[in-house]
Amino acid sequence: MNLSTGRILIIVALVVAGLAVLANGFLDDAATVAAPSGSPSPSGTESTNPPSTDTPPPTATPAPQTKGVIIIALNGTDVTGAGAAAQDLLVSDGYKEAQPSDNAPVSGVKKTTVYYRDDENAAQNQADATYIADTYFDGAPVKKLDPSFSDVVPDSVTVAVVVGADYASTLTA
């Protein structure tokens, strides 16, 4: 074998070894380094089992409910009827209104935001809110329901929409 072929083989071997080290460095388990089997532990006894790194599996996101979800739409703009129009749209598609639409406790809202109730059903409520945001309000931000809304959002509501100028402008165009 000539000298240049030997160099190429060495370079290829080093690249492969380097990639293997990098790949192992990005695995979740690589952060935990176990002592070799049979090596003494701090107490002087032998340790044969590495410490458990069991983590619970991620919970699945529930499928959104598209019928029967109790909602309210609040107008955060100066466009009269913007909240009512959003609520009428949702109710016509099977959502349930908790009460007639009202004004939001904030005004001058630029971007429509969909809120969900953070209770024992928070995962389902968030899935429902995300579906509503994506389907009806061009991917509006989804947030936990702010406590400042407690005066205008009944306890039965799981999803509240605060209509902003982005949605209201579609009504006046």
N, C-alpha and C positions, 0 to 999 in steps of 0.2 A: 504494500500500500504506500502511495506516495505521501509526502508531507502535507499537501493542501487537502487531500481527502481526509486525512486524520484530523486536521484542524476543523473541517466542516463537521465531522462526526462528533467531536468534542463540543462544538458550539450548539449543535442540535440537541445533544444530551443535556447541556446546561439550560437551554431554553425550555425543554420539556420538564426538567426538574424544577425550574423556576415557576412555570405555570402550575405545576402540582402544588407547590408551596403556597402560591397565591390563592389557588382554588380552595385549599384547606383553610386558609386564613379567613375566608369569607363565610364559612359555614357557621351556623349558630352554635354547634357543639365545640368549635375550636376555642371558644372563650374559656371553657372549662378544661383545665389540664389535670389529668388524673395521675397520681403517683404510679409508677410501675408496680405491677403485681408482685407481692412479696416484699415490698420495701417497708421499712418501719414507719409507723404513723407517729404523730407527736406524743402519744401516750406510751410508746414503746412496743405496742402490739403490732402484729402484721395486718395490713389492710389489703383485702382482695377485691372489694367492691368500691367503685368510685361513688361520690356523693350523688344522690338523686337530683336530677334537674327537671323533674316532671313539671310541665306547665299544662294547665287545662287547655283543651282544644278551643280554638276561637268559636264563638257562637255564631250561628248562621243568621244572616239578616232575614227577617221575616218578609214574606211577599206582601206587597201593599194591598190594602183593602180598597176597592174602588166603589163600593156601595155601602151606605149606612154609616159612614164615618161622620161624627158630629163636628160641624165646622162653624166658624163665623168669619166674615170678612169685614175688616175695619178700614175706613177711608182715612188715609194719611195725607191726603192732598186737599187742594181747594176746589177740585172738580166735583161738583155736586153729583151724587149718585154713583161715584166710582166704586165704592165698597159694595153697594147694593148690586151693581152690575156683575161684579166678581162673584158675589154670593149666589145670584140668580144662575150664573153659568155653572157653578158647582152643583147647586141643587138640581138643575135640569139634567145633570149626569149621574144622579143617584146619591149625592151627599145629603146629609140632614142638617138643616139649619137649627141652631140652638135657640136663636132669637133673631129678630130682624137686624140687619146690618146697622152699624153705628159708626161714629167717628172714632178714630184711634186716639189714644192719649197723647200722641205726638203728631205734629203736623210738619208739612214741608218735606215729606218723605220722597226721596228721589227714586229709590229702587225698591220694588215690591219685595217683601220678605215673608216667608212662611215659617210660622212657629209651631212647635209641638209641645204637648204637655209632658214634662219629665216626671213621670210617676212609675208605678209598678209595671205599666205597659209601655214604657218609654221607647223600647226598640220597635214595637209595632207602630207607635205614634210617629216616630221618626221616619220609618219606611213610608207611612201614609203621607206625611208632609213632603218628603222628597219626591214622591210620585206626583203629588199636586204641583209642586214647584216646577218639576221638569215638564209636565204635561200641559199645564195651563199658563204658566208664568215664565216661560223661556229660561228655565233653570235658575229661578230666583234663589237667593241664599236661604238656607234652612237653619234655624236656631232654636234653642230651648226657649220655651215661653217665659218671657220676662215677668217677674212678680209685679211690676208696675202696671200690668194689664189686668190685674185682678178685679178692678172696678168695672170693667167693660166686657170681660170674658167670663162667662158662666163656668162653674166647675165641671159641667158635663162636656164641655168642648175639649176635643183632643188635638185639633188643628185650627190655628187662627192665621188668617192672611191679613197682613197690613199692606193695603194697596198703595203703591207709590206712583210717582209721575210717569214712570215708564209704561205702566199698564193704563193709567188714566189717559195718556196721550193717544192710545189706540181707540179710545171711545169717542174722542172729539175729532178724529181725523176724517 
